[in-house]
Amino acid sequence: MEPTFQTRPGFVVAGMLYRGKNQNQEIPRLWDAFIKREEEIEYRTVPCTAYGVCDRYDPATGDFDYLAGFGVDRADGLPEGMVSWRIPAQTYAVFPTILATLMQTIKYANHTWLPQSGCRRGEGPEFELYDEYFMSESDTFHLCITVLRE
């Protein structure tokens, strides 16, 4: 599976944050809790795009931060329990996937494709991008990893 490459401008994601290893399906539960509160987020981008953003991986513990949220034009006035992250402009390797194969796609992208790609991992988060066409677990969405092309 070969990715496409996209250079994206910076953007802001607002939503709910989890830190841990996702050992007990905490991320799907985070999405469930977030979706129940999604109407509380103002200034969503149009078309509405959801993101699952991973950052701050600690190799010593295996912990990472995961933000389930929406792209927003402004992040002021967020409800209690929600945060925003500014995602910088970056170039991404973009891999299509579905929920059932997401973990396989992450492993392939980072451990198989990246070492032999002629690219190296860039600074910054990787994210799942769920566009306006994503409606169910069988719909395709995109895993975007930050890369520097050499």
C-alpha positions in Angstrom: 0.0 0.0 0.0 1.6 3.2 -1.2 0.4 6.5 0.4 -0.3 9.7 -1.3 1.5 12.9 0.0 -0.3 16.0 1.1 1.0 19.3 2.4 -1.6 20.8 4.6 -1.8 24.2 6.2 -2.0 24.5 9.9 -5.4 23.9 11.6 -7.0 23.7 15.0 -8.8 20.7 16.5 -11.0 21.0 19.5 -12.3 18.0 21.5 -11.7 15.6 24.4 -8.3 14.3 25.4 -7.0 10.9 26.6 -3.5 10.0 27.8 -2.5 6.3 28.1 -1.8 3.2 26.1 -5.4 2.3 25.0 -5.0 -1.1 26.6 -8.7 -1.3 27.5 -10.3 0.3 24.5 -10.2 3.8 26.1 -10.1 5.5 22.7 -13.4 4.1 21.4 -15.0 5.1 24.8 -13.5 8.6 24.4 -15.2 8.9 21.0 -18.5 7.7 22.4 -18.3 10.3 25.2 -17.2 13.0 22.7 -20.0 12.3 20.2 -22.5 12.8 23.0 -21.1 16.3 23.5 -20.3 17.2 19.9 -23.0 19.9 19.7 -21.2 21.8 22.5 -18.3 22.7 20.0 -18.8 26.0 18.3 -17.1 27.3 15.2 -16.7 23.9 13.5 -15.1 24.0 10.1 -17.3 23.5 7.0 -17.4 20.8 5.8 -17.3 19.3 9.2 -14.2 17.1 9.7 -13.4 15.0 12.7 -9.8 14.1 13.8 -8.2 11.6 16.0 -4.9 13.2 16.8 -1.9 11.3 18.4 1.0 13.1 19.9 3.5 13.1 22.8 4.4 9.4 22.6 6.6 8.4 25.5 8.7 5.4 24.4 9.7 4.7 28.1 6.1 4.1 29.2 4.2 3.6 25.9 1.8 6.4 26.9 0.5 8.9 24.3 -2.0 11.7 24.0 -5.1 11.2 21.8 -7.4 14.0 21.0 -10.9 13.1 19.5 -12.3 16.3 18.0 -13.5 18.5 15.2 -11.6 21.0 13.1 -12.6 24.4 14.2 -12.1 28.0 12.9 -11.8 29.3 16.5 -11.3 27.6 19.8 -12.4 30.2 22.3 -15.2 29.4 24.7 -14.6 25.6 24.8 -16.8 23.7 27.2 -15.4 22.2 30.4 -13.4 19.1 29.8 -12.5 20.0 26.2 -9.2 21.3 24.9 -7.8 22.5 21.5 -4.6 21.8 19.7 -3.0 23.8 16.9 -1.6 21.4 14.3 1.2 23.0 12.4 1.5 23.0 8.6 3.2 19.8 7.6 3.6 17.3 4.8 1.9 14.0 5.4 2.0 10.5 4.0 -1.7 9.6 3.7 -2.9 6.0 4.0 -6.6 5.0 3.4 -8.0 2.6 6.0 -11.1 1.5 7.7 -11.7 1.2 11.5 -11.2 -2.6 11.5 -7.7 -2.3 10.0 -6.6 0.9 11.6 -4.0 -0.7 13.9 -2.6 -2.7 11.0 -2.3 0.4 8.9 -0.5 2.3 11.7 2.0 -0.5 12.2 2.5 -0.8 8.4 3.0 2.9 7.9 5.4 3.4 10.8 7.3 0.1 10.8 7.3 -1.2 7.2 6.6 1.6 4.8 8.5 4.4 6.6 11.9 2.7 7.0 12.0 1.8 3.3 10.4 4.9 1.9 13.2 7.3 1.5 11.3 9.5 4.0 11.8 10.1 7.7 9.4 10.8 10.5 8.8 14.5 10.8 8.1 16.4 14.0 4.5 16.8 15.1 1.4 14.6 15.5 -0.1 12.0 13.3 -3.9 11.9 12.9 -6.9 10.1 11.6 -9.0 12.3 9.3 -12.7 11.5 9.1 -14.2 13.7 6.4 -17.8 14.4 5.7 -18.2 11.1 3.8 -17.3 9.0 6.8 -20.6 7.6 8.2 -19.9 4.1 9.4 -17.2 1.7 10.6 -16.9 0.3 7.0 -16.3 3.7 5.4 -12.7 4.7 4.4 -10.9 7.5 6.2 -7.3 8.5 6.2 -4.3 8.0 8.5 -1.9 10.9 8.1 1.7 10.6 9.4 4.1 13.6 9.4 7.0 12.9 7.0 10.1 14.6 5.6 10.8 13.6 2.1 14.4 13.1 1.3 
